[in-house]
Amino acid sequence: MSANITFGRYRHQELNGYVVANLNNGVTNAVMVALDPEGRLSAASLSTQGEIDGDDVQWTPLESRACGQWAYSMMTGEHSSALLDMLDVPHVDRPAVADDLFAEAAARAAEFLPGLNKDALAAMAKAPEKRLSTYEFYAADGERGLYRRQAAGAYGVFADLFNANLSTKMAIDRKKPLTEILLPILSEMAERPIGNALLKRFAQAPALPEGMRLGPILVFASHVQPDWFPKSAEEWKSFYHVAYALMEDLQVPPQSLSALLAGSGGKWTELVERAVAKAYVNEGDPALSDPDTYVRIAAFNARDTLESFVDMVVLPLIAHAQEADDVFLNASIRKGAAQWAWDMLFEGRNLPDLLDVSRRFHQERPAMLEMSERYRNAQAKSQIKEGGWPGLTGTVQAPNGLWLVPLCTTEELKQEGQRMHHCVGGYTSQAKACNSHIVSVRTIHADGSSESHSTAEFRGIKQAIPDKLGEVQHQAHYNHTPAAIYRDAMNWYVRQIESGRLKTNWELIRAFLDDKLVVVDQVERLCGYDWRERENLDMAVRPWGAFVTKAYRTKGLDALMDSDQAAAIIEGMTPAFLSAAPTPAP
């Protein structure tokens, strides 16, 4: 294990526990768990310059109701990327560090937390979101604790639901039947009736993978044929990943699930392998050896395909069909556009075919966007650089020697996409609207040339020092997972920004987005071309003909704009001038 990771006893007032700390690049990241005399569990974390110095350090408590899988991992020794992230363990060190770290974490729990209730820990072992309050619920004394732990033993994956509110706690303590407690809760979560049969199947379910929530799994499961439920741990694992890929990453309309799963026959591992083989077609591709992970990445890419279709085709098309020159978008319009886009692109396809469509789109994306002359030549009216936009930060070098390079022009994105063989070359509209910030991890040579290793997309920042920099994706060549050394460089970059040690271009971004500098309506910001010109619209829509479903391949622009689907969305569209605040009467 790394010499920089240390374990120590924690004592403060009536709390006793232990601390795991990691000193990396002059910054200590640490976590601790402790018990008070009444057996209540607490946990906290910190990040500080230099080493931990005495009792004056500022710990950030983990709230009782907050999800704390990392604290559970410290106590039980189960592997957890969340704990490694909290400690900022470099990815390059994790294979060598992880086994020893988690084994010692469990051993120290027995040493420094002698009052820990191991039966309570076992009861919450399958809980999707392990919380301190869940442990305390199952650690109760006497018969109450016993009945609660028996309930968790019967339905482990619902262990945190039993502690969700006062009514469920009272129902268990009063020995009410578990079905009477669970069925209304689960039916509300799934937004459809849940019966005893589904409960019995989940009684055999293993714990959810780290980071997954029960809600999407439950919605998915409520639409699966009864005889398609997994029979082994391996099949359950693939079942969970398919459920999350579809409900969380791709956000599939529940009514479309039957078509997506057609022909799978409940063979979840086989479905995942077939789907990933359609998304990653090169022989020997690393994705093929880790299909559960990559089915989710592929689903996320399919979501990007859908959103690109919404921005490049559906919104401009319905904007062109109405009479105003400027369009104000709202959540209802975007929802309607997304539903229609799904119908045109994906409805009726099974999962492997859907991912094949997405893969083909990402291969063709840069060329498709260049079909629009307006899109090629659009330039932001700003003082940043011609055709460009402000980067998230300046270019900066990480401690491991790699450079973090924000990409700020269409040409830079196009070059990055060509180097990396992924779709970032088509992200101009998102980047120019500052809804996305694209950053490349590179080696910069002495002669000024550079080599790209991975590319990250972050959500648009809303303040100078963001509390949480939202990483949307971080991809290496051909949309693969970046090597550890590149993830370490990006993690360092994120931490520097979130701590305020690395300055963002927030003021420049604000100025760039000022309407006086960028004079385009909301739809034009998204699609990148003047949708009012019929020729531009035709050039942007035409390349998608190879990707839409058969029902839409023969439909022309006029037929689409005159359709009932377009009319329903246009009904909710408001001209931009009507959305402005009224001028006060003199």
C-alpha positions in Angstrom: 0.0 0.0 0.0 1.1 3.6 -0.7 3.3 5.0 2.1 1.2 8.2 1.9 -1.9 6.4 3.3 -2.1 6.3 7.0 -4.5 5.1 9.7 -4.9 6.7 13.1 -7.2 6.8 16.1 -9.8 9.5 16.4 -10.9 10.9 19.7 -12.9 14.1 20.2 -15.1 14.8 23.3 -17.1 11.5 23.6 -16.4 10.3 20.1 -14.1 7.4 19.4 -13.1 6.1 16.0 -10.4 6.2 13.3 -9.1 8.3 10.4 -7.7 7.2 7.1 -5.6 9.9 5.4 -3.8 10.3 2.1 -1.1 13.0 1.5 -0.8 13.6 -2.2 0.9 16.6 -3.9 1.0 18.5 -0.7 -2.7 18.1 0.1 -4.1 15.8 2.7 -7.5 14.2 2.0 -8.9 12.2 5.0 -12.1 10.5 6.1 -13.1 9.3 9.6 -15.8 7.2 11.3 -16.6 7.3 15.0 -19.1 6.1 17.6 -20.5 8.0 20.6 -21.3 6.2 23.9 -24.9 5.6 22.8 -23.7 3.7 19.7 -24.6 6.5 17.3 -22.4 6.5 14.2 -20.9 9.6 12.6 -18.5 10.2 9.7 -16.7 13.2 8.2 -14.2 14.2 5.6 -11.6 16.9 5.0 -9.2 18.3 2.5 -6.4 20.5 3.7 -3.0 21.9 2.6 -0.2 20.0 4.2 -0.6 17.4 7.0 -3.5 17.2 9.5 -2.4 19.4 12.4 -4.1 18.8 15.8 -7.8 19.2 16.6 -8.3 22.5 14.8 -8.9 21.0 11.3 -12.2 21.6 9.7 -14.0 18.3 9.2 -17.1 18.2 7.0 -19.7 16.0 8.7 -21.6 13.4 6.7 -25.3 14.1 7.5 -27.2 11.2 8.9 -29.6 11.2 6.0 -26.8 11.6 3.3 -25.7 8.6 1.3 -22.4 7.3 2.8 -21.2 4.2 1.0 -17.6 5.2 1.6 -18.2 5.2 5.4 -19.7 1.7 5.1 -16.7 0.6 3.1 -14.4 1.7 5.8 -16.3 -0.4 8.3 -16.8 -3.5 6.3 -13.7 -3.6 4.0 -15.8 -3.8 0.8 -14.2 -2.2 -2.2 -15.5 1.3 -3.1 -14.4 3.7 -5.7 -16.2 6.4 -3.6 -13.7 6.0 -0.7 -10.7 6.0 -3.1 -12.2 9.2 -4.6 -12.7 10.8 -1.2 -9.0 10.0 -0.4 -7.9 11.2 -3.8 -5.9 8.0 -4.4 -4.3 8.3 -7.9 -5.9 5.9 -10.4 -2.4 4.6 -11.3 -1.9 3.5 -7.6 -5.4 2.0 -7.1 -4.7 -1.6 -8.3 -1.8 -1.9 -5.9 -3.4 0.0 -3.0 -7.0 -1.1 -2.9 -6.9 -4.6 -1.5 -4.7 -3.7 1.4 -6.5 -0.4 2.1 -10.0 -2.0 2.4 -8.7 -5.0 4.4 -7.0 -2.7 6.9 -10.0 -0.4 7.0 -12.1 -3.3 8.2 -9.5 -4.5 10.7 -9.2 -1.0 12.2 -13.0 -0.8 12.5 -12.9 -3.9 14.8 -10.0 -2.3 16.7 -11.2 1.3 17.1 -15.0 0.8 17.0 -15.5 -2.0 19.5 -19.1 -1.1 20.0 -20.0 -1.5 16.3 -23.1 -3.6 15.8 -22.1 -6.2 13.1 -25.6 -7.5 12.8 -26.8 -4.0 11.9 -24.1 -3.7 9.3 -25.1 -7.0 7.8 -28.7 -5.8 7.7 -27.9 -2.8 5.6 -25.4 -4.6 3.4 -27.8 -4.7 0.4 -29.3 -1.3 1.0 -28.9 0.7 -2.3 -28.0 3.9 -0.4 -26.3 3.2 2.9 -26.8 6.0 5.4 -25.7 6.5 9.0 -29.4 6.6 10.0 -29.9 3.2 8.4 -27.2 1.7 10.6 -28.8 3.2 13.7 -32.2 2.0 12.7 -30.9 -1.6 12.6 -28.7 -1.3 15.6 -31.7 -0.6 17.9 -31.8 -2.7 21.2 -34.0 -5.6 22.0 -36.9 -6.9 19.9 -37.2 -3.7 17.8 -33.7 -4.2 16.4 -34.3 -7.9 15.9 -37.6 -7.4 13.9 -35.9 -4.6 11.8 -33.0 -6.8 11.0 -35.3 -9.7 10.1 -37.1 -7.4 7.6 -33.8 -6.5 6.0 -32.9 -10.1 5.8 -36.1 -10.9 3.9 -35.7 -8.0 1.5 -32.2 -6.7 1.6 -32.4 -4.3 -1.4 -35.3 -2.5 0.4 -33.3 -2.1 3.6 -33.0 1.7 3.3 -36.8 2.0 2.5 -37.7 0.5 5.9 -35.9 3.4 7.5 -37.4 6.0 5.1 -40.1 7.5 7.2 -41.9 7.2 10.5 -44.8 5.1 9.2 -42.6 2.3 7.8 -40.6 2.2 11.1 -43.7 2.0 13.1 -45.2 -0.7 10.9 -42.1 -2.9 11.3 -42.0 -2.3 15.0 -45.6 -3.3 15.3 -44.9 -6.5 13.3 -47.1 -5.7 10.4 -46.6 -7.9 7.2 -43.8 -6.6 5.1 -45.9 -6.7 1.9 -48.4 -4.3 3.6 -45.4 -2.0 4.2 -43.6 -2.3 0.9 -46.3 -2.5 -1.8 -47.6 1.1 -1.6 -44.1 2.5 -1.4 -42.8 0.6 -4.3 -45.9 1.3 -6.4 -45.4 5.0 -5.8 -41.8 4.7 -6.9 -42.6 2.8 -10.0 -45.6 4.9 -10.8 -47.6 1.7 -11.4 -49.0 -1.1 -9.2 -46.4 -3.5 -7.8 -47.6 -7.0 -6.7 -46.3 -9.8 -4.5 -44.7 -11.6 -7.4 -42.2 -8.8 -7.9 -41.4 -8.7 -4.2 -40.6 -12.4 -4.2 -38.2 -11.9 -7.1 -36.4 -9.1 -5.4 -36.1 -11.2 -2.2 -33.4 -13.1 -4.2 -31.7 -10.0 -5.5 -28.1 -9.2 -4.6 -26.9 -5.7 -3.5 -27.0 -3.0 -6.2 -23.6 -2.0 -7.6 -22.1 1.1 -6.0 -23.6 4.3 -7.1 -26.9 2.9 -8.3 -30.2 3.9 -6.9 -33.3 1.7 -6.4 -35.7 3.9 -8.3 -34.6 3.4 -11.9 -34.1 -0.4 -11.2 -37.6 -0.7 -9.8 -39.2 1.2 -12.8 -37.4 -1.1 -15.2 -38.2 -4.3 -13.3 -41.9 -3.4 -13.2 -41.9 -3.6 -17.1 -40.0 -6.8 -17.4 -41.8 -10.1 -18.1 -42.1 -12.3 -15.0 -40.1 -15.2 -16.4 -37.2 -12.9 -17.5 -35.9 -12.2 -14.0 -32.3 -13.2 -13.3 -31.5 -16.6 -11.8 -27.9 -16.0 -10.9 -25.6 -13.3 -9.4 -24.0 -12.8 -12.8 -27.4 -12.3 -14.5 -28.5 -9.9 -11.8 -25.4 -7.8 -12.3 -26.1 -7.5 -16.1 -29.8 -6.9 -15.3 -28.9 -3.9 -13.1 -26.5 -2.4 -15.7 -29.1 -2.8 -18.5 -31.7 -1.2 -16.2 -29.5 1.8 -15.4 -28.2 2.2 -18.9 -31.8 2.5 -20.2 -33.6 4.3 -17.4 -30.8 6.6 -16.1 -28.3 7.0 -18.9 -30.6 6.9 -21.9 -33.8 7.9 -20.1 -36.0 5.6 -22.1 -39.8 6.2 -22.0 -41.1 3.1 -20.1 -43.6 2.3 -22.8 -40.7 1.7 -25.2 -38.9 -0.9 -23.1 -40.7 -3.9 -24.5 -39.4 -3.1 -28.0 -35.8 -2.4 -26.7 -35.8 -5.8 -24.9 -37.4 -7.8 -27.7 -35.7 -11.1 -28.4 -33.6 -11.0 -25.2 -35.6 -13.7 -23.5 -34.3 -12.6 -20.1 -30.7 -13.6 -21.0 -29.2 -10.4 -19.6 -25.5 -11.2 -19.9 -26.0 -12.2 -23.5 -28.0 -9.1 -24.2 -25.3 -6.8 -22.8 -22.6 -8.6 -24.9 -24.7 -8.3 -28.1 -25.4 -4.7 -27.5 -21.8 -3.7 -26.7 -20.7 -5.6 -29.8 -22.9 -3.3 -31.9 -21.5 -0.2 -30.2 -17.9 -1.2 -30.4 -17.3 -3.1 -33.6 -13.5 -3.4 -33.8 -12.1 -6.8 -33.0 -10.3 -7.0 -29.7 -11.8 -3.7 -28.5 -11.3 -3.3 -24.7 -15.1 -2.7 -24.3 -15.8 -6.3 -25.3 -14.0 -7.5 -22.1 -16.0 -5.2 -19.8 -19.5 -5.2 -21.4 -21.4 -4.2 -18.2 -19.5 -1.0 -17.9 -19.5 -0.2 -21.6 -23.2 -0.8 -22.2 -23.8 2.2 -19.9 -21.2 4.3 -21.8 -22.9 3.3 -25.1 -26.3 4.2 -23.7 -25.0 7.6 -22.6 -23.6 8.1 -26.2 -27.1 7.2 -27.5 -28.6 9.9 -25.3 -26.2 12.4 -26.9 -27.3 11.2 -30.3 -30.9 11.9 -29.3 -30.1 15.3 -27.9 -28.2 16.2 -31.0 -31.2 15.3 -33.1 -33.4 17.5 -30.9 -31.0 20.5 -31.2 -30.1 20.1 -34.9 -33.4 19.0 -36.4 -36.5 18.9 -34.2 -36.3 22.4 -32.6 -35.2 24.2 -35.8 -37.9 22.3 -37.7 -40.8 23.3 -35.4 -39.4 26.8 -35.0 -39.4 27.2 -38.8 -43.0 26.0 -38.9 -44.3 28.7 -36.7 -44.6 32.4 -37.6 -42.3 34.3 -35.2 -38.7 35.1 -36.1 -37.5 34.4 -32.6 -38.5 31.5 -30.3 -38.5 31.3 -26.5 -38.0 27.7 -25.3 -39.4 26.2 -22.1 -39.3 22.8 -20.4 -42.5 21.7 -22.0 -41.3 22.4 -25.5 -38.1 20.6 -24.9 -39.9 17.6 -23.5 -42.3 17.4 -26.5 -39.3 17.8 -28.9 -37.5 15.0 -27.1 -40.5 12.7 -27.2 -40.9 13.3 -31.0 -37.2 12.8 -31.5 -37.3 9.4 -29.8 -40.2 8.4 -32.0 -38.3 9.4 -35.1 -34.9 7.9 -34.2 -35.3 5.0 -31.8 -38.9 3.9 -31.4 -39.4 0.2 -32.3 -35.7 -0.7 -32.3 -34.1 -3.2 -30.0 -31.2 -2.3 -27.8 -28.4 -3.6 -30.0 -29.8 -1.9 -33.1 -30.3 1.4 -31.2 -26.7 1.4 -30.1 -25.6 0.6 -33.7 -27.5 3.7 -34.9 -25.8 5.8 -32.2 -22.4 4.4 -33.2 -22.9 5.2 -36.9 -24.1 8.7 -36.0 -21.0 9.5 -33.9 -18.8 8.3 -36.8 -20.6 10.7 -39.2 -21.3 13.5 -36.8 -18.6 16.1 -37.8 -19.3 15.7 -41.5 -23.1 15.9 -40.9 -22.8 19.2 -39.1 -20.6 20.6 -41.8 -23.5 20.1 -44.3 -24.8 23.4 -43.1 -22.8 26.3 -44.5 -24.2 28.6 -41.8 -23.0 26.2 -39.2 -19.5 26.1 -40.7 -19.2 29.9 -40.9 -21.2 30.9 -37.8 -19.0 33.2 -35.6 -19.7 34.5 -32.2 -19.8 38.3 -32.1 -17.3 38.6 -29.3 -13.8 39.8 -28.5 -12.4 36.4 -27.6 -11.2 35.0 -30.9 -12.8 34.7 -34.3 -15.4 31.9 -34.3 -14.4 30.9 -30.7 -15.6 31.1 -27.1 -14.0 31.3 -23.7 -12.4 28.2 -22.2 -13.2 27.0 -18.7 -9.7 28.0 -17.6 -6.4 28.8 -19.1 -4.1 25.9 -20.2 -2.5 24.4 -17.1 0.0 21.6 -16.3 -0.9 18.9 -13.8 1.8 17.6 -11.3 2.2 14.4 -13.3 3.4 16.4 -16.3 0.3 16.3 -18.5 -1.4 19.4 -19.7 -5.1 20.3 -19.4 -6.1 22.2 -22.5 -9.5 23.8 -22.8 -10.8 23.7 -26.4 -12.2 27.0 -27.6 -12.9 26.9 -31.4 -14.7 24.7 -33.8 -11.4 23.8 -35.5 -9.9 22.7 -32.1 -12.9 20.5 -31.4 -12.7 19.0 -35.0 -9.0 18.3 -34.6 -9.6 16.7 -31.2 -12.3 14.5 -32.6 -10.0 13.4 -35.5 -7.2 12.6 -33.1 -9.4 10.8 -30.6 -11.8 9.1 -33.0 -14.8 10.3 -31.0 -17.6 12.8 -31.5 -16.3 15.9 -29.7 -15.8 17.5 -33.2 -19.6 18.1 -33.3 -19.8 19.9 -29.9 -19.5 23.4 -31.2 -23.1 24.4 -30.4 -22.9 23.2 -26.8 -19.5 24.8 -26.3 -20.3 28.1 -27.9 -23.5 28.4 -25.7 -21.2 27.6 -22.7 -23.5 24.8 -21.8 -20.4 22.5 -22.1 -16.7 23.1 -21.4 -14.4 20.8 -23.3 -11.0 20.0 -21.9 -8.3 17.9 -23.5 -5.6 16.0 -21.6 -2.4 16.3 -23.6 1.3 15.8 -23.8 2.9 19.0 -25.1 6.3 18.5 -26.6 9.3 20.9 -26.6 8.6 21.9 -30.3 5.1 23.0 -29.4 3.3 20.0 -30.9 0.9 18.1 -28.8 -0.6 14.6 -28.4 -4.2 14.1 -27.1 -4.9 11.3 -24.6 -8.4 11.9 -23.4 -11.2 14.5 -23.6 -13.6 15.6 -20.8 -16.9 17.5 -21.1 -18.1 19.5 -18.1 -21.4 21.2 -17.6 -21.5 25.0 -17.9 -20.4 26.7 -14.8 -22.8 29.2 -13.0 -20.3 30.9 -10.7 -16.6 31.7 -10.5 -15.8 28.9 -8.1 -18.2 26.1 -8.7 -19.1 23.9 -5.6 -19.1 20.9 -7.8 -17.7 20.8 -11.3 -20.2 18.6 -13.2 -18.3 16.1 -15.3 -20.6 14.8 -18.0 -18.1 12.4 -19.6 -14.3 11.7 -19.8 -13.4 9.6 -22.8 -10.2 8.3 -24.4 -9.7 7.1 -28.0 -12.8 5.5 -29.5 -14.8 6.5 -26.4 -12.9 4.2 -24.1 -12.2 4.7 -20.4 -9.0 6.8 -20.0 -5.9 5.3 -18.6 -5.3 5.9 -14.9 -2.6 8.6 -15.5 -5.0 10.7 -17.6 -7.8 10.3 -15.0 -5.4 11.5 -12.3 -4.5 14.6 -14.3 -8.2 15.4 -14.8 -9.0 14.7 -11.1 -6.3 17.2 -10.1 -7.7 19.8 -12.5 -11.2 19.4 -11.0 -10.0 19.6 -7.4 -8.0 22.8 -8.2 -11.1 24.5 -9.7 -13.4 23.4 -6.9 -11.0 24.6 -4.2 -10.5 28.0 -6.0 -6.8 27.3 -6.5 -7.3 27.4 -10.2 -9.1 30.5 -11.6 -12.0 29.9 -14.0 -12.8 32.3 -16.9 -16.2 33.1 -15.3 -16.2 36.8 -16.0 -15.2 36.3 -19.6 -17.9 33.6 -20.0 -20.6 36.0 -18.6 -19.5 38.7 -21.0 -19.5 36.3 -23.9 -23.1 35.2 -23.1 -24.3 38.8 -22.8 -27.0 39.3 -25.5 -25.1 42.3 -26.7 -22.2 40.1 -27.7 -24.0 36.9 -28.9 -27.1 37.9 -30.9 -28.9 34.7 -31.6 -32.2 33.3 -30.3 -32.3 30.2 -28.2 -32.9 27.7 -31.0 -30.1 29.2 -33.1 -27.7 28.9 -30.1 -28.5 25.2 -29.9 -28.5 24.3 -33.6 -25.7 26.6 -34.8 -27.4 27.8 -38.0 -30.1 30.2 -39.1 -33.2 28.0 -39.0 -35.3 30.7 -40.7 -33.7 29.9 -44.1 -35.3 26.9 -45.7 -32.1 25.9 -47.5 -30.2 25.8 -44.2 -32.9 23.7 -42.6 -32.9 21.3 -45.5 -29.1 20.9 -45.4 -29.2 20.2 -41.6 -32.0 17.7 -41.7 -31.1 15.7 -44.9 -28.2 13.7 -43.4 -30.4 12.3 -40.7 -32.4 10.4 -43.2 -30.1 7.4 -42.9 -30.7 7.2 -39.1 -34.4 7.7 -38.6 -36.8 4.8 -38.4 -38.5 3.5 -41.6 -41.8 5.3 -40.8 -40.0 8.7 -41.2 -37.5 8.0 -44.0 -39.9 9.1 -46.8 -41.3 12.2 -45.1 -40.2 15.5 -46.4 -39.8 18.8 -44.4 -43.3 20.0 -45.2 -44.9 16.7 -44.1 -43.0 16.9 -40.8 -43.8 20.5 -40.2 -47.5 19.9 -40.9 -47.7 16.8 -38.7 -49.8 16.5 -35.5 -46.6 16.0 -33.5 -45.2 19.3 -34.7 -48.5 21.1 -34.1 -48.7 19.8 -30.5 -45.3 21.3 -29.8 -45.9 24.5 -31.6 -49.0 25.1 -29.5 -46.7 25.6 -26.5 -44.2 27.8 -28.3 -44.0 31.5 -27.3 -42.4 34.2 -29.4 -39.4 35.6 -27.6 -40.8 39.1 -27.6 -43.9 37.9 -25.7 -41.7 36.3 -23.0 -40.2 39.7 -22.1 -41.3 41.4 -18.9 -44.0 44.0 -19.6 -43.0 47.7 -19.5 -44.4 49.5 -16.5 -47.1 52.1 -17.2 -45.9 55.7 -16.9 
